[in-house]
Amino acid sequence: MILGMDFREENLTTWEDLARGLGGSFAARARGVIAPELILLTQRGEPFGRLTAGEDGITHLQAGGLTAWIEALPGATYAMTTGDEKTLTTETAGSATDLILRCGDRAYEAHVSLLRNSAVARLSDERESARVSGGLTNRRYRAVFDPQDPVSLPVAVFLLHHTFALRRGAYRAGS
């Protein structure tokens, strides 16, 4: 159960198809100078989706037939929704850079390093499931995820969103 809702396996079918097609990694590049949008790219550099921050505080993911939303909830939590189902929920674990991500009975511990512009998520058994690393200027990212773990792609997308948003906020605060 995720926040009182039953988790349905068919919710991940499109995520699984996308994960298989990506082969365990993807890249992202920021569009514009200080844009709230990331263009998602395959390993060959071909665009396959967009991650766009909306005026309403909700980030929209569009990748082929997959549409998902990431929104901040009260109490320093976030939810990713695909269709009508919660894909994952996230809560901070003390600070905005330490997170617990939950999907069904899986719990991932994640840490974002703003200085290194990177993030790593691990299942509670310490196996790394997703890693996001970015350039110094917050313009390019690379994400690696475990294609055998059906939730690692949504986890990687959330880490990309969260890392980009935190770094973008730091740039805006500094200017």
C-alpha positions as CSV (number, residue, x, y, z in Angstrom):
1,M,0.0,0.0,0.0
2,I,1.2,3.5,-0.8
3,L,-0.4,6.2,1.2
4,G,-3.6,4.2,1.6
5,M,-3.8,3.2,-2.1
6,D,-3.3,-0.3,-3.5
7,F,-0.3,-0.6,-5.8
8,R,-1.0,-2.2,-9.1
9,E,1.7,-4.0,-11.1
10,E,0.1,-2.9,-14.4
11,N,1.0,0.6,-13.4
12,L,4.7,-0.2,-14.1
13,T,4.1,-2.0,-17.4
14,T,4.9,1.2,-19.3
15,W,7.8,2.0,-17.0
16,E,9.1,-1.5,-17.6
17,D,8.8,-1.1,-21.4
18,L,10.6,2.2,-21.2
19,A,13.3,0.7,-18.9
20,R,13.9,-2.2,-21.3
21,G,14.1,0.2,-24.3
22,L,16.6,2.4,-22.4
23,G,18.8,-0.5,-21.4
24,G,19.7,0.8,-18.0
25,S,20.7,4.4,-18.7
26,F,19.6,7.7,-20.1
27,A,20.9,11.3,-20.3
28,A,19.2,14.6,-19.8
29,R,20.0,18.2,-20.8
30,A,18.5,21.4,-19.6
31,R,16.7,23.4,-22.2
32,G,17.3,27.2,-22.0
33,V,19.6,29.1,-19.7
34,I,17.9,28.5,-16.3
35,A,15.1,26.4,-17.6
36,P,12.8,24.3,-15.6
37,E,12.8,21.7,-18.3
38,L,15.0,18.7,-19.0
39,I,15.1,16.9,-22.3
40,L,15.5,13.1,-21.8
41,L,17.8,11.3,-24.2
42,T,18.6,7.7,-25.1
43,Q,22.2,6.4,-24.9
44,R,22.5,7.4,-28.6
45,G,21.5,11.0,-27.8
46,E,17.9,10.7,-29.3
47,P,15.2,12.6,-27.4
48,F,12.6,10.3,-25.8
49,G,10.9,12.5,-23.3
50,R,10.7,15.7,-21.2
51,L,10.6,16.5,-17.6
52,T,9.0,19.9,-17.2
53,A,8.4,21.9,-14.0
54,G,5.0,23.6,-14.1
55,E,3.8,26.9,-12.7
56,D,1.6,24.9,-10.3
57,G,4.6,23.3,-8.6
58,I,3.9,20.0,-10.3
59,T,6.6,18.5,-12.5
60,H,5.3,16.7,-15.6
61,L,7.0,13.7,-17.3
62,Q,6.1,12.9,-20.8
63,A,8.0,10.0,-22.5
64,G,6.2,8.4,-25.4
65,G,2.9,7.1,-24.1
66,L,4.0,7.5,-20.5
67,T,2.7,10.5,-18.5
68,A,3.6,11.0,-14.9
69,W,3.6,13.8,-12.4
70,I,5.8,14.6,-9.4
71,E,4.3,16.9,-6.8
72,A,5.3,18.2,-3.4
73,L,2.9,17.3,-0.6
74,P,2.6,18.7,2.9
75,G,5.3,17.6,5.4
76,A,8.3,17.5,3.1
77,T,7.0,14.6,1.1
78,Y,6.6,14.0,-2.6
79,A,4.4,11.7,-4.8
80,M,5.0,10.5,-8.3
81,T,1.7,9.5,-10.0
82,T,1.4,7.6,-13.3
83,G,-2.1,7.6,-14.7
84,D,-4.4,7.3,-11.7
85,E,-1.9,5.4,-9.5
86,K,0.8,6.4,-7.1
87,T,4.0,5.1,-8.6
88,L,6.2,6.1,-5.6
89,T,6.2,8.4,-2.6
90,T,9.2,10.2,-1.1
91,E,9.9,11.7,2.3
92,T,12.9,13.5,3.5
93,A,14.9,11.9,6.2
94,G,16.2,14.9,8.1
95,S,17.2,17.1,5.2
96,A,16.2,17.7,1.6
97,T,19.3,15.7,0.5
98,D,18.4,12.5,2.4
99,L,15.3,10.7,1.2
100,I,13.3,7.5,1.7
101,L,11.5,6.5,-1.5
102,R,8.7,3.9,-1.3
103,C,7.0,1.9,-4.0
104,G,4.9,-1.0,-2.8
105,D,6.9,-3.0,-0.3
106,R,10.2,-1.6,-1.6
107,A,12.0,1.1,0.3
108,Y,15.0,2.9,-1.2
109,E,17.4,5.1,0.8
110,A,18.7,8.0,-1.3
111,H,21.3,10.7,-0.8
112,V,21.8,13.8,-3.0
113,S,25.2,15.5,-3.0
114,L,24.7,19.1,-4.2
115,L,28.4,19.7,-4.2
116,R,29.0,16.8,-6.5
117,N,25.7,17.2,-8.4
118,S,24.8,13.6,-7.9
119,A,22.4,11.3,-6.2
120,V,22.3,7.6,-5.4
121,A,19.4,5.3,-4.3
122,R,19.8,1.9,-2.7
123,L,17.4,-0.7,-1.7
124,S,17.6,-1.4,2.0
125,D,19.9,-4.4,1.3
126,E,22.5,-1.8,0.2
127,R,22.3,-2.8,-3.5
128,E,22.5,0.4,-5.7
129,S,19.4,0.8,-7.8
130,A,19.8,4.2,-9.4
131,R,22.5,6.8,-9.8
132,V,22.2,10.3,-11.3
133,S,25.3,12.5,-11.9
134,G,25.4,15.9,-13.4
135,G,27.8,18.5,-14.7
136,L,29.1,21.5,-12.8
137,T,26.7,23.9,-14.5
138,N,23.5,21.8,-13.9
139,R,23.0,21.6,-17.7
140,R,23.7,17.9,-18.4
141,Y,22.9,14.7,-16.5
142,R,23.4,11.0,-16.8
143,A,21.2,8.4,-15.1
144,V,22.0,4.8,-14.6
145,F,19.4,2.4,-13.2
146,D,19.0,-1.4,-12.7
147,P,16.9,-2.7,-15.6
148,Q,16.1,-5.8,-13.5
149,D,14.4,-3.7,-10.8
150,P,11.0,-2.6,-12.1
151,V,11.0,0.5,-9.9
152,S,14.6,1.7,-10.5
153,L,13.6,3.8,-13.5
154,P,11.0,5.9,-11.7
155,V,13.5,6.2,-8.8
156,A,16.1,7.5,-11.2
157,V,13.6,10.0,-12.8
158,F,12.7,11.2,-9.3
159,L,16.3,11.6,-8.3
160,L,17.0,13.5,-11.5
161,H,14.0,15.8,-10.8
162,H,15.0,16.4,-7.2
163,T,18.7,17.0,-7.8
164,F,18.0,19.4,-10.7
165,A,15.4,21.3,-8.6
166,L,17.7,21.6,-5.6
167,R,20.7,22.8,-7.7
168,R,18.4,25.1,-9.7
169,G,17.1,26.6,-6.4
170,A,20.7,27.1,-5.2
171,Y,21.6,28.9,-8.5
172,R,18.5,31.1,-8.2
173,A,19.3,32.0,-4.6
174,G,22.9,32.9,-5.4
175,S,21.9,35.3,-8.2
